[in-house]
């Protein structure tokens, strides 16, 4: 099986298969790439290779590999705090101490750090990277390796993920979104930079829009003040979290409409309507007001007051 689960990146996969086949598994992998580039996929395959019980690693069929892929292996530890933007240094120190407890089942113990580390966290990790136990493997994910200290990067095996060819992207997107028209798929491919995760996100934006979003676009495109007023009045009593999600959809559509107005293909029909019927100045102005309204909502301004603000500025 090997690294077939990672699309594209053939040279990187060939180098990994060659080095792992020779028994060379690094103590520290740094996986670099933007959001949606396959960092998490590669990290899990590397972890499986580190604990695999077969000769061809990762086989993805042995008990150890299956446990890693199911995230149930006791020697594969993910160190993260989803509620924080960067990983708290406390968790880095706890992982550093835990590393010196020998593995439970495998020959190696693998720690995955999917979040960015601040300077304090990097320095805490550096202490164990300088003299890691023979069974220890660290995997860090980052969208920008320049954020890491030179002393940390100098100790890593750096793996850079590349964008995928258009043929692979189109095949995967067509399979995942069989109802999407090819124009939308082409626009997602163009705007994703070649990264499948980003292309999927672009196509998913229009897959589950709130009914208020479609009504907003209809009113804004038609410059229908009455329709806009009816929409915003109906939203005054919805919960703050739901209101924020709706505004986020409006913001993304307006931004996509503006990008389309500037020459790129629109991924959704609603964004296309915005780009065709409103000027770049209109769209930019609306983006500013929706962002301001989102700030007000996050600052505990009432939903009703936020709707009044939007009514005044978007009518």
C-alpha positions as a Markdown table, in Angstrom:
| # | Residue | x | y | z |
|---|---|---|---|---|
| 1 | Unk | 0.0 | 0.0 | 0.0 |
| 2 | Unk | 2.7 | 2.5 | 1.0 |
| 3 | Unk | 2.0 | 6.1 | 0.5 |
| 4 | Unk | -0.7 | 5.7 | -2.2 |
| 5 | Unk | -3.2 | 7.5 | 0.1 |
| 6 | Unk | -1.3 | 10.7 | -0.6 |
| 7 | Unk | -2.2 | 12.1 | -4.0 |
| 8 | Unk | 0.5 | 13.4 | -6.3 |
| 9 | Unk | 3.9 | 14.4 | -4.8 |
| 10 | Unk | 5.5 | 11.4 | -6.6 |
| 11 | Unk | 9.1 | 12.3 | -5.9 |
| 12 | Unk | 8.5 | 12.9 | -2.3 |
| 13 | Unk | 6.8 | 9.5 | -1.9 |
| 14 | Unk | 9.6 | 7.8 | -3.8 |
| 15 | Unk | 12.2 | 9.3 | -1.5 |
| 16 | Unk | 10.2 | 8.3 | 1.6 |
| 17 | Unk | 9.7 | 4.7 | 0.4 |
| 18 | Unk | 13.4 | 4.4 | -0.4 |
| 19 | Unk | 14.6 | 5.7 | 3.0 |
| 20 | Unk | 12.0 | 3.9 | 5.1 |
| 21 | Unk | 12.8 | 0.7 | 3.1 |
| 22 | Unk | 16.4 | 1.0 | 4.3 |
| 23 | Unk | 15.2 | 1.4 | 7.9 |
| 24 | Unk | 15.8 | 5.1 | 8.0 |
| 25 | Unk | 13.0 | 6.8 | 9.9 |
| 26 | Unk | 13.8 | 10.3 | 11.1 |
| 27 | Unk | 13.3 | 11.4 | 14.7 |
| 28 | Unk | 11.8 | 14.7 | 13.5 |
| 29 | Unk | 9.7 | 15.3 | 10.3 |
| 30 | Unk | 8.5 | 18.8 | 9.4 |
| 31 | Unk | 5.6 | 18.6 | 6.9 |
| 32 | Unk | 5.1 | 21.9 | 5.1 |
| 33 | Unk | 2.2 | 23.0 | 2.9 |
| 34 | Unk | -0.8 | 25.3 | 2.9 |
| 35 | Unk | -4.2 | 24.3 | 4.2 |
| 36 | Unk | -5.7 | 21.4 | 2.2 |
| 37 | Unk | -2.4 | 20.2 | 0.8 |
| 38 | Unk | -2.5 | 16.8 | 2.5 |
| 39 | Unk | -0.3 | 17.5 | 5.6 |
| 40 | Unk | -2.5 | 15.4 | 7.9 |
| 41 | Unk | -2.7 | 12.5 | 5.4 |
| 42 | Unk | 1.0 | 12.4 | 5.1 |
| 43 | Unk | 1.5 | 12.6 | 8.9 |
| 44 | Unk | -0.7 | 9.7 | 9.6 |
| 45 | Unk | 1.0 | 7.6 | 6.9 |
| 46 | Unk | 4.4 | 8.4 | 8.4 |
| 47 | Unk | 3.1 | 7.5 | 11.8 |
| 48 | Unk | 1.8 | 4.2 | 10.4 |
| 49 | Unk | 5.2 | 3.5 | 8.8 |
| 50 | Unk | 7.0 | 4.2 | 12.1 |
| 51 | Unk | 5.0 | 1.5 | 14.0 |
| 52 | Unk | 4.2 | -0.9 | 11.1 |
| 53 | Unk | 4.9 | -4.6 | 11.8 |
| 54 | Unk | 5.6 | -5.6 | 8.1 |
| 55 | Unk | 8.6 | -5.3 | 5.9 |
| 56 | Unk | 7.0 | -2.9 | 3.4 |
| 57 | Unk | 6.1 | 0.1 | 5.6 |
| 58 | Unk | 3.4 | 1.3 | 5.9 |
| 59 | Unk | 1.4 | -1.8 | 4.9 |
| 60 | Unk | -1.9 | -0.3 | 6.2 |
| 61 | Unk | -3.1 | -3.9 | 6.8 |
| 62 | Unk | -1.3 | -4.9 | 10.0 |
| 63 | Unk | -2.9 | -4.3 | 13.4 |
| 64 | Unk | -0.5 | -1.4 | 14.2 |
| 65 | Unk | -1.2 | 0.4 | 10.9 |
| 66 | Unk | -5.0 | 0.0 | 11.3 |
| 67 | Unk | -4.8 | 1.4 | 14.8 |
| 68 | Unk | -2.9 | 4.4 | 13.6 |
| 69 | Unk | -5.3 | 5.1 | 10.8 |
| 70 | Unk | -8.2 | 4.7 | 13.3 |
| 71 | Unk | -6.4 | 7.0 | 15.8 |
| 72 | Unk | -6.5 | 4.3 | 18.5 |
| 73 | Unk | -2.8 | 3.3 | 18.7 |
| 74 | Unk | -1.4 | 4.0 | 22.2 |
| 75 | Unk | 2.0 | 4.9 | 20.8 |
| 76 | Unk | 0.6 | 7.5 | 18.3 |
| 77 | Unk | -0.2 | 10.7 | 20.3 |
| 78 | Unk | -1.7 | 13.9 | 18.8 |
| 79 | Unk | -0.7 | 16.9 | 20.8 |
| 80 | Unk | -3.2 | 19.7 | 20.3 |
| 81 | Unk | -5.7 | 22.1 | 21.8 |
| 82 | Unk | -8.5 | 22.9 | 19.2 |
| 83 | Unk | -9.6 | 25.9 | 21.3 |
| 84 | Unk | -6.3 | 27.6 | 20.9 |
| 85 | Unk | -4.7 | 29.1 | 17.8 |
| 86 | Unk | -1.2 | 28.0 | 18.8 |
| 87 | Unk | -0.3 | 25.0 | 21.0 |
| 88 | Unk | 0.0 | 25.9 | 24.7 |
| 89 | Unk | 3.6 | 25.4 | 25.9 |
| 90 | Unk | 2.2 | 23.4 | 28.8 |
| 91 | Unk | 1.1 | 20.6 | 26.4 |
| 92 | Unk | 4.6 | 20.6 | 24.7 |
| 93 | Unk | 6.2 | 20.1 | 28.1 |
| 94 | Unk | 3.8 | 17.3 | 29.0 |
| 95 | Unk | 4.6 | 15.6 | 25.7 |
| 96 | Unk | 8.3 | 16.1 | 26.3 |
| 97 | Unk | 8.1 | 14.3 | 29.6 |
| 98 | Unk | 5.9 | 11.6 | 28.3 |
| 99 | Unk | 8.3 | 10.8 | 25.5 |
| 100 | Unk | 10.7 | 9.3 | 28.0 |
| 101 | Unk | 8.2 | 6.6 | 29.0 |
| 102 | Unk | 8.8 | 3.7 | 26.7 |
| 103 | Unk | 6.3 | 2.7 | 24.0 |
| 104 | Unk | 3.4 | 0.5 | 25.0 |
| 105 | Unk | 3.2 | -1.8 | 21.9 |
| 106 | Unk | 5.4 | -0.6 | 19.1 |
| 107 | Unk | 9.1 | -0.1 | 18.7 |
| 108 | Unk | 8.6 | 3.6 | 18.3 |
| 109 | Unk | 6.5 | 6.3 | 19.9 |
| 110 | Unk | 5.1 | 9.0 | 17.6 |
| 111 | Unk | 4.0 | 12.5 | 18.5 |
| 112 | Unk | 2.0 | 14.6 | 16.1 |
| 113 | Unk | 1.9 | 18.4 | 16.5 |
| 114 | Unk | -0.8 | 19.6 | 14.1 |
| 115 | Unk | -0.9 | 23.2 | 15.5 |
| 116 | Unk | 1.6 | 26.0 | 15.2 |
| 117 | Unk | 4.1 | 26.4 | 18.1 |
| 118 | Unk | 5.0 | 29.8 | 19.4 |
| 119 | Unk | 8.7 | 30.6 | 20.3 |
| 120 | Unk | 8.2 | 29.3 | 23.9 |
| 121 | Unk | 6.8 | 26.1 | 22.7 |
| 122 | Unk | 9.5 | 25.6 | 20.1 |
| 123 | Unk | 12.2 | 26.1 | 22.7 |
| 124 | Unk | 10.5 | 23.6 | 25.0 |
| 125 | Unk | 10.4 | 21.0 | 22.2 |
| 126 | Unk | 14.0 | 21.8 | 21.2 |
| 127 | Unk | 15.2 | 20.4 | 24.5 |
| 128 | Unk | 14.1 | 16.9 | 23.5 |
| 129 | Unk | 14.9 | 17.2 | 19.8 |
| 130 | Unk | 18.6 | 17.8 | 20.8 |
| 131 | Unk | 18.8 | 14.4 | 22.5 |
| 132 | Unk | 15.7 | 12.3 | 21.6 |
| 133 | Unk | 15.3 | 8.8 | 22.8 |
| 134 | Unk | 16.0 | 6.2 | 20.1 |
| 135 | Unk | 12.4 | 5.2 | 19.8 |
| 136 | Unk | 11.0 | 8.8 | 19.6 |
| 137 | Unk | 9.5 | 10.3 | 16.4 |
| 138 | Unk | 8.1 | 13.9 | 16.2 |
| 139 | Unk | 6.0 | 15.1 | 13.3 |
| 140 | Unk | 5.2 | 18.8 | 13.1 |
| 141 | Unk | 2.8 | 20.4 | 10.6 |
| 142 | Unk | 3.2 | 24.0 | 9.3 |
| 143 | Unk | 2.0 | 26.2 | 6.5 |
| 144 | Unk | 5.2 | 28.2 | 6.7 |
| 145 | Unk | 8.5 | 26.7 | 7.9 |
| 146 | Unk | 9.9 | 30.2 | 8.2 |
| 147 | Unk | 7.9 | 30.5 | 11.4 |
| 148 | Unk | 10.2 | 28.0 | 13.1 |
| 149 | Unk | 13.4 | 28.8 | 14.8 |
| 150 | Unk | 16.6 | 27.9 | 12.8 |
| 151 | Unk | 17.7 | 25.6 | 15.6 |
| 152 | Unk | 14.5 | 23.7 | 15.3 |
| 153 | Unk | 14.5 | 23.5 | 11.5 |
| 154 | Unk | 18.1 | 22.3 | 11.4 |
| 155 | Unk | 17.1 | 19.2 | 13.3 |
| 156 | Unk | 14.2 | 18.2 | 11.0 |
| 157 | Unk | 13.7 | 16.2 | 7.8 |
| 158 | Unk | 11.6 | 18.7 | 5.9 |
| 159 | Unk | 8.9 | 17.4 | 3.6 |
| 160 | Unk | 7.3 | 20.0 | 1.3 |
| 161 | Unk | 3.9 | 19.2 | -0.3 |
| 162 | Unk | 3.2 | 20.4 | -3.8 |
| 163 | Unk | 0.0 | 21.2 | -5.6 |
| 164 | Unk | -1.7 | 18.5 | -7.7 |
| 165 | Unk | -2.0 | 18.3 | -11.5 |
| 166 | Unk | -5.3 | 19.4 | -12.9 |
| 167 | Unk | -6.3 | 15.9 | -14.0 |
| 168 | Unk | -6.1 | 14.5 | -10.5 |
| 169 | Unk | -7.9 | 17.5 | -9.0 |
| 170 | Unk | -10.8 | 17.2 | -11.6 |
| 171 | Unk | -11.1 | 13.5 | -11.0 |
| 172 | Unk | -11.3 | 13.8 | -7.2 |
| 173 | Unk | -13.6 | 16.8 | -7.3 |
| 174 | Unk | -16.0 | 15.2 | -9.8 |
| 175 | Unk | -16.2 | 12.1 | -7.6 |
| 176 | Unk | -16.8 | 14.1 | -4.4 |
| 177 | Unk | -19.2 | 16.6 | -6.0 |
| 178 | Unk | -21.1 | 14.7 | -8.7 |
| 179 | Unk | -23.8 | 17.4 | -8.9 |
| 180 | Unk | -21.4 | 20.3 | -9.4 |
| 181 | Unk | -21.2 | 21.7 | -12.9 |
| 182 | Unk | -17.8 | 21.6 | -14.6 |
| 183 | Unk | -17.6 | 25.4 | -14.7 |
| 184 | Unk | -17.7 | 25.5 | -10.9 |
| 185 | Unk | -15.2 | 22.6 | -10.7 |
| 186 | Unk | -12.8 | 24.5 | -13.1 |
| 187 | Unk | -13.1 | 27.7 | -11.0 |
| 188 | Unk | -12.3 | 25.7 | -7.8 |
| 189 | Unk | -9.3 | 24.2 | -9.4 |
| 190 | Unk | -8.0 | 27.5 | -10.6 |
| 191 | Unk | -8.5 | 29.3 | -7.3 |
| 192 | Unk | -7.2 | 26.4 | -5.1 |
| 193 | Unk | -3.6 | 26.7 | -6.3 |
| 194 | Unk | -3.6 | 22.9 | -6.9 |
| 195 | Unk | -4.5 | 21.9 | -3.4 |
| 196 | Unk | -7.4 | 19.5 | -3.1 |
| 197 | Unk | -8.6 | 20.5 | 0.3 |
| 198 | Unk | -8.9 | 24.1 | -0.7 |
| 199 | Unk | -10.8 | 23.2 | -3.9 |
| 200 | Unk | -13.2 | 21.1 | -1.8 |
| 201 | Unk | -13.8 | 23.9 | 0.6 |
| 202 | Unk | -14.6 | 26.3 | -2.3 |
| 203 | Unk | -17.2 | 23.9 | -3.7 |
| 204 | Unk | -18.6 | 23.1 | -0.3 |
| 205 | Unk | -19.3 | 26.8 | 0.4 |
| 206 | Unk | -22.4 | 26.7 | -1.8 |
| 207 | Unk | -23.5 | 23.2 | -0.8 |
| 208 | Unk | -25.2 | 24.1 | 2.5 |
| 209 | Unk | -26.1 | 27.8 | 2.4 |
| 210 | Unk | -28.6 | 29.2 | 4.8 |
| 211 | Unk | -31.9 | 30.3 | 3.2 |
| 212 | Unk | -31.2 | 33.8 | 4.4 |
| 213 | Unk | -28.0 | 33.8 | 2.3 |
| 214 | Unk | -29.9 | 33.2 | -1.0 |
| 215 | Unk | -32.4 | 35.8 | 0.0 |
| 216 | Unk | -29.7 | 38.3 | 0.7 |
| 217 | Unk | -28.1 | 37.8 | -2.7 |
| 218 | Unk | -31.4 | 38.1 | -4.4 |
| 219 | Unk | -32.2 | 41.4 | -2.6 |
| 220 | Unk | -28.7 | 42.8 | -3.0 |
| 221 | Unk | -28.5 | 42.0 | -6.7 |
| 222 | Unk | -31.9 | 43.5 | -7.4 |
| 223 | Unk | -31.3 | 46.5 | -5.2 |
| 224 | Unk | -34.7 | 45.7 | -3.6 |
| 225 | Unk | -34.9 | 47.8 | -0.4 |
| 226 | Unk | -38.1 | 46.2 | 0.7 |
| 227 | Unk | -36.9 | 42.7 | 0.3 |
| 228 | Unk | -33.7 | 43.5 | 2.2 |
| 229 | Unk | -35.7 | 45.1 | 5.0 |
| 230 | Unk | -38.0 | 42.0 | 5.2 |
| 231 | Unk | -35.0 | 39.7 | 5.4 |
| 232 | Unk | -33.1 | 41.6 | 8.1 |
| 233 | Unk | -36.2 | 42.1 | 10.2 |
| 234 | Unk | -36.9 | 38.4 | 10.1 |
| 235 | Unk | -33.3 | 37.8 | 11.3 |
| 236 | Unk | -33.5 | 40.0 | 14.4 |
| 237 | Unk | -34.5 | 37.2 | 16.8 |
| 238 | Unk | -32.2 | 34.4 | 15.7 |
| 239 | Unk | -29.4 | 33.3 | 18.0 |
| 240 | Unk | -26.1 | 35.1 | 17.9 |
| 241 | Unk | -24.1 | 32.0 | 16.8 |
| 242 | Unk | -26.5 | 31.3 | 13.9 |
| 243 | Unk | -26.3 | 35.0 | 12.9 |
| 244 | Unk | -22.5 | 34.9 | 12.9 |
| 245 | Unk | -22.6 | 31.8 | 10.6 |
| 246 | Unk | -24.9 | 33.5 | 8.2 |
| 247 | Unk | -22.8 | 36.7 | 8.1 |
| 248 | Unk | -19.7 | 34.5 | 7.4 |
| 249 | Unk | -21.5 | 33.0 | 4.3 |
| 250 | Unk | -22.4 | 36.5 | 3.1 |
| 251 | Unk | -18.8 | 37.7 | 3.5 |
| 252 | Unk | -17.4 | 34.7 | 1.6 |
| 253 | Unk | -19.9 | 35.2 | -1.2 |
| 254 | Unk | -19.2 | 38.9 | -1.5 |
| 255 | Unk | -15.4 | 38.3 | -1.5 |
| 256 | Unk | -15.8 | 35.6 | -4.2 |
| 257 | Unk | -18.0 | 38.0 | -6.2 |
| 258 | Unk | -15.3 | 40.6 | -5.9 |
| 259 | Unk | -12.6 | 38.2 | -7.0 |
| 260 | Unk | -14.8 | 37.1 | -9.9 |
| 261 | Unk | -15.4 | 40.8 | -10.8 |
| 262 | Unk | -11.7 | 41.2 | -11.1 |
| 263 | Unk | -11.3 | 38.5 | -13.7 |
| 264 | Unk | -11.3 | 35.1 | -12.0 |
| 265 | Unk | -14.0 | 32.5 | -12.4 |
| 266 | Unk | -16.7 | 32.3 | -9.8 |
| 267 | Unk | -17.1 | 29.0 | -8.0 |
| 268 | Unk | -20.8 | 29.4 | -7.2 |
| 269 | Unk | -23.8 | 30.8 | -9.1 |
| 270 | Unk | -24.6 | 33.2 | -6.3 |
| 271 | Unk | -21.1 | 34.7 | -6.4 |
| 272 | Unk | -21.4 | 35.0 | -10.2 |
| 273 | Unk | -24.7 | 36.9 | -9.8 |
| 274 | Unk | -23.0 | 39.3 | -7.4 |
| 275 | Unk | -20.1 | 39.9 | -9.7 |
| 276 | Unk | -22.3 | 40.5 | -12.8 |
| 277 | Unk | -24.8 | 42.8 | -11.1 |
| 278 | Unk | -22.8 | 44.9 | -8.6 |
| 279 | Unk | -19.7 | 47.0 | -9.2 |
| 280 | Unk | -16.3 | 46.3 | -7.5 |
| 281 | Unk | -16.9 | 49.4 | -5.4 |
| 282 | Unk | -20.3 | 48.1 | -4.2 |
| 283 | Unk | -18.9 | 44.7 | -3.3 |
| 284 | Unk | -15.9 | 46.2 | -1.5 |
| 285 | Unk | -18.2 | 48.5 | 0.4 |
| 286 | Unk | -20.6 | 45.7 | 1.4 |
| 287 | Unk | -17.6 | 43.5 | 2.5 |
| 288 | Unk | -16.5 | 46.3 | 4.9 |
| 289 | Unk | -20.0 | 46.6 | 6.4 |
| 290 | Unk | -20.5 | 42.9 | 6.9 |
| 291 | Unk | -17.1 | 42.6 | 8.5 |
| 292 | Unk | -17.9 | 45.6 | 10.8 |
| 293 | Unk | -21.2 | 43.9 | 11.7 |
| 294 | Unk | -19.4 | 40.7 | 12.5 |
| 295 | Unk | -17.2 | 42.7 | 14.9 |
| 296 | Unk | -20.2 | 44.3 | 16.5 |
| 297 | Unk | -21.9 | 40.9 | 17.0 |
| 298 | Unk | -18.8 | 39.4 | 18.6 |
| 299 | Unk | -18.6 | 42.5 | 20.9 |
| 300 | Unk | -22.1 | 41.7 | 22.3 |
| 301 | Unk | -24.0 | 44.2 | 20.3 |
| 302 | Unk | -27.6 | 42.8 | 19.9 |
| 303 | Unk | -28.5 | 40.9 | 16.8 |
| 304 | Unk | -31.4 | 43.3 | 16.2 |
| 305 | Unk | -29.0 | 46.3 | 16.3 |
| 306 | Unk | -26.7 | 44.5 | 13.9 |
| 307 | Unk | -29.5 | 43.9 | 11.5 |
| 308 | Unk | -30.4 | 47.6 | 11.7 |
| 309 | Unk | -26.9 | 48.6 | 10.9 |
| 310 | Unk | -26.9 | 46.3 | 7.8 |
| 311 | Unk | -30.3 | 47.6 | 6.7 |
| 312 | Unk | -29.0 | 51.2 | 6.7 |
| 313 | Unk | -25.7 | 50.4 | 4.9 |
| 314 | Unk | -26.8 | 47.7 | 2.4 |
| 315 | Unk | -30.1 | 49.0 | 1.3 |
